[in-house]
Amino acid sequence: ADPVIDMKATAFIAQYKKRISESETHWQAQPEQ
């Protein structure tokens, strides 16, 4: 696989997961352990 594409995909997934976790923290009083 192209390393550049792989890097972009990894960054995209990391950003996506960050947004999801921020949403969960915003909506939940206590984040799940």
Secondary structure, DSSP 8 states (H G I E B T S, - for coil): --HHHHHHHHHHHHHHHHHHHHHHHHH-SS---
